[in-house]
Amino acid sequence: MALSTPSPRDRIREAANHPGDVAARRKSVVALLQEAHQAARSEAEWILNTTKDGFACVNFLSQSMDFIVSSLHELATTNFHPSGNPSTAERITVAAVGGYGRGTLAPGSDIDLLFILPYKATPWSESVVETILYALWDLKLKVGHSVRSEEHTSELQSRVDI
């Protein structure tokens, strides 16, 4: 009988659902994300040194950051700040921008994120954004971020050829 090893995402979900206070669960999640981040950096270095393919390296780093950010988004909205009866204002989209958004996250670069809300910020959305940002800062990442409404994002898009 083969034993199955839990996936990194399953391990992170388990840590977030573990009994205990939110601070302890968040610390466990950050520790697992730190492991994943270090493993990804080592793998990216191997890719660069072995293949000499810089694009493959930065693309891999972008994909690994997608895993971290999407995991944090999921946990922030479902585990740490669940909304039992969400309104239309209680949605949030996280978009990568800059080099990360182009899929070319260079080693040591900022993680540039755009948080898009349906309307103006609510206490729930502020808590979700803070949870994601604090975890990224705990990972010792440099994060550039902005929070915009869908309307404001559309206005910006119409002024800039995206």
N, C-alpha and C positions, 0 to 999 in steps of 0.2 A: 504494500500500500504506500503510495507516494504521498509525502507530506507537502502541502502547498505553503509557500511562504507568502505572507501578506504583502501586497504591493505597497510602495511608499505612500500612496494616497490613502490606502486603507489604514496604515499605521498612523498617519496624521489624523484621520477621522477618529480612530480609536482613542488617541491622546486627547482630542477635543471633547470626546464624550465620556471620558473617564470621570468617575465621581471625584468631587473636590471643588474647591473654589475656582472661580474663573481665572484668577492670576496664576494659579498652579497649572491649570490646563493650558493656558496660553504659553507659559514658559516651556511646557513639554512640547507643544506644537512648534515653537521657535527652535528648540533643540533639534527636532527632526528635520525641520526645513534647513537648518544650518548644515546638518549632515548631507542633505541632498545638494545644497549649494556648493559645498566643498567638493563633493564627488563630481559635480558637473564642471567645476573649474579645473579639476584634475583631468577629466576627460577632454575638455576643450584644449588644454595644454598638450595632451597627447595627440589630439587631432592635428594641431598646428605643427608640432615637432615632427610627426610621422609623415603627414601628407603634404605639408607646406602649403596647405589650402586655407588661406585666411578667411575666405567667405564661409567655408564649412565650419570653421571655428566660431565666428561671430553668429552664424545662423544657429549653431548648436547652443550657444549661450543664450540667445533669444528664446529658443524653445524651452530651455531649462528655467528661464525666468517666467515664461508663461505658466509653467507648472506651479511655481511658487506663488505667483500673483493669483492664479485661478483657485488654488487651494485656499489661500487667505480669503478671497472673496466668498467662496462657498462657506467656509467656517464662520466668517463674520456675519453672514446673513442668515445662516441656519442654526449655528450652535451658540455663538456668543451673543447675538442680538436677534433672536427669532421674533417674527411678527406673527402672532396667532391669527389675526384677521387683517392682512395687509391691505392698505388702500392703494390707489393708483400712484400716490406720492411715495410709497415705500418700495421703490425699485431703484436700482443703481447699476450703471454700466461702467466698467473700468476699461479704458482704451489705452494701449501703449502708443506713445508718440515719440518723435525724434528717431534716433538710430535704433532704439529698441523697437519702435513701431514699424520701422522698415525691415526688421528682421536682421539687423546688423549691430547687435549689442557687443561692443568691444570690451575686452577685459578692463575693469576699473571704471567704466563709463557710468554716468548717472542713469538711474531708472526713471524715465519720464513717463508719468501717468496722467491721464485725464479722467476724472470722475464725472460722469454725466447723470444728472438727476432729471426726472420728469418736470419738476417745477423748482421752486426755491428749496433750500436745505431745510430738513426737519431734524428734530432731535435724533430720530432713528438713523437717518443718513449720516449725520455728523458722527454718531457712534461707530457706524460701519467704516467710514473713511478713516477715523482715528485708529481703529483696531488694525486695519490693513497697514497704515503708515507706521504705527508704533512697532509692529512686527518686522517690517522691512528695516526700520532703523535699528531694531535689536539685532538684526542680521548684519549690521554695520554697512548697510548699503547707502549710497548717496541717492536720494530720491528728490526729483523735481516733480511737482504736482500742481494741478489746478482742479477746481470744482466748478462746474458750469451746468446750467439748466439746458434742456434740449433746445429750447428757443434760442438761448444765447449761443449755443454751439452751431445752430443753423445759421445765425447771423454772421458768425465768424467764418463759416465755410463759404458763404456767399461773397465775402470780401476777399477771400484767399483762394487761389486755384489749388485745390487739394487733389 
